[in-house]
């Protein structure tokens, strides 16, 4: 939920009428006091699942925001960690929350890179890449470039991992809430410029797996049991583990 020291309604309105980049620049100073920040239980669950797949040398946080995933990578990677985002405001907030040099001896250093992740410029530099809560900002047509860039950024055998929730059932309130939100955003983007791309229903697991495979990844799914299972026995949340061959 929003806290009393989070963004005001007016600030959120201005953000929503801006471009994605400008909107996050404006929101960045108060972002960690909004419900948009990835909750720590998700970060911890993903970190626990990845710990058994290591060791890892260098890590990459794709769309790092204020650095929640970057902090996790610092615990998993022995060499260096890079956070990349196209919002300078979010990177500034990340720099303040996560110093470049860790407190412990031998802790990996962190660097922050401002870049559009649809055009990543890295080449075989990382062993592990993660991303949290950012994929709604990419249209389905943009996924191939995003996934190909991450694939290129990884070393052979490198892992790209991110959590994906089970879709809500059609008769549930969350289903209609997300459907309504996406509909409002489509209307907003049809009548207002610049667009603000943020949709909750454009990242279905089946097509995502197909796009990952076309980018050259082998894909497996791990259950995040911390979040329980649905009535049919399927996990509420999974970790997509895409490995570069």
N, C-alpha and C positions, 0 to 999 in steps of 0.2 A: 504494500500500500504506500501511498504518498505520505511523507512526514511533513510536519509543520515547517521545517526548514528546507523542504524540497521546492520544485518550481511552482510558480503560481499558475492559475488558469490562463491568465493573459500570456505568460511566458510560453506555456505549452501551445497556445493558439498561434503565436508568432512562429514557433518552431514548425508546427504542422503546415503552415503556409509558406515555408521556405523550401529550398532544395534539401536533399538528404544531407549533403556535406554541411551546408550552412546551418541546418537545423541542429545537427549534433555539435557544431561549434558553439551554438548558443546554449544548448542543454548541458554541455560538458561539466561546468563547475558544480552542478547539482545532480549529475547523473546518478551517482552512487546513492542518492537519497530518493530514488524512484524505484518502482517495481520493474523497470526495464533492465536493471542490472541482473546478471545471472546469479541466482541464489547460491550461496556457498555449498549447500548440500549437493548440488549438481556438479560443481567443480570438484568437490571432494570425491564423489562417486566415480567420476571419470578418471581422476588421478589414481584412485585405487585400482580400477580396472586396467589402466595402462601400465601400472607399476610392474605387473607380471609379464609384460611384453618387452620390457627393456633388456639391457641398458640402452640408454640413448645418449648421443653426444650433443648435437645442437638441435634446438627447438624453435619452432615458428608458430606464433599466435596470429592467425588470420582474422582480420577485423578485430583487433585486440581491444578496442574501446579504452576503458580506463585501467585495463591490465589484470582483470580477474584470472583469465586463463594464463597470462604471462607469469603470474606468481606461482601457479601450479607447475608450469613448465620448469621453473627455477628449481623446484624440488625433484623433478624427474630427470633433468638433463645435466650432464657433468661438465660440459664445455661452455656454451654460450646460448643465450635466448634472445630472439628478435620478436618484437611486437610491431605489426604493420597495420596501419589504418589510414584512411584518406582524410580524416578530420584532424586538423592541427589542434583544435580545442581538446579533443579526447586524448590525443597524445600528450598534451601539456598536463592534463589531469593525471595521466598514467605516470609521467615522470615524477610528479609530486608524490604520488602514493607508493611508488616502487623505485627506490634509489638504484642507480646503475650498478653499484657494487654491493653484494650481499654482506650481511653482518658476519657470517661464519667464514672461517678460513677455507679457501678453495671453492667458495660459492660461485656459480657462473655469473658472468657479467650480462647486463641487459642492454640492448640497443633498441632505439625506436626509429621506425622508418615511415615516412609519409608517402603513401603510394596507393594507387587504385588497384585492388587485388584482382580485378579483371585483366590487368596487364602486369602481372608480377614479373620483376626483373631478375629473380634469383635463378641460379643454375646449379643444381646438385650440392646445395650447401647445408641441408638439414636431414636429420634422422627421424624427426617427429614433428608433425604439424597438427594443430588443433583449431577448432573454431566453436564459439558459443553464441547462439542467439542472433546471428547476423544474416541468415540465409533468406529471410523474408524481404531483404533489400535487393534481391536479385531476381530478375524475371527469368522464367524457364529458359528463354533463348540465350541468357548470359551464363548459364551454368557450365556449358562446355569450355568456355574460355577460362572461367574460374578454376575448374578442376584440372584442366591442362596445365595452367600456371603452377598450381600446387604440385602436380606430378613432376613437372620440370624442376621445381625447387628442391625436391627430395633426392637423396642419394638412393641407389638401388637397395631395395629392401626396406626403405623408409615407410613410415606409417602416417596416414592422414586420418584423424579420428574426430568424431563429433556426435553428440547425443541427438536422438530423434524420438519424439513422443508418439505414442499410438494416436491415430486420429480419433476425435470424439465421435460417439455414436450419433446417428442422424436425429434421434428423438431427444437428445440431451440438450440442456441449456448451453453448454460450451459450443456445441456445433453451430447453433443458430447465432450465438454471439460472434463467433469468428466469421461466419458467413456474412453477417451484417456489417462487421468492421470492414471486410474486404470490399463489400459493395459500396460503402461510403467512400473508401479510398479511391475506388475506380471512378466514381462520380467526381470527386475532388480533382483527380488528375485529368479528367476530361474537360473540366471547365477552368482550371487554374494552372498557371505556369509560374515558376518551374514545378515539375512533378515531384512528389515525395513518394518514392517507391517503398512501400511496406505492406506486405500481404502475408497472411497466416496460412493460406491454403494453396500455395504455389510450390510446395516442397514435398510432394508425396514420395514415400520411400521407394516404390517400384521404379518410377522414372529416374529418380536420383541414382539408384543402383546402376541402371542402364547407362547413364551419363558417366558415372565413375568408371565403369568397365570400358566404355569407348575411349576414355582418357588414358587407359592403360593400367588401371588398378584391378587387383584382385580384392573382392569384398567379402567380409564376414560380419556377422552381427553378434554382439554380446549383450546379454540381458543385464540391465542395471537393477538388481533385485532389491536395492534399497527403497525403491519406489513402488514395490508390490506388483501384483498382477490383476488383470481384469477378470470379469466373471467367467470368460471362456478359457482362462488359464494363460493367455498371452501377456507378455510383460507390458507394463505401462510405458516404460522407457527402455530404449535400446541404445547401445553404443555402436555406431558404424565404424568399422576398422577397415580402412582401404589401404592396401599395401602395394607399393610400387615393386614390380618384378625386376 
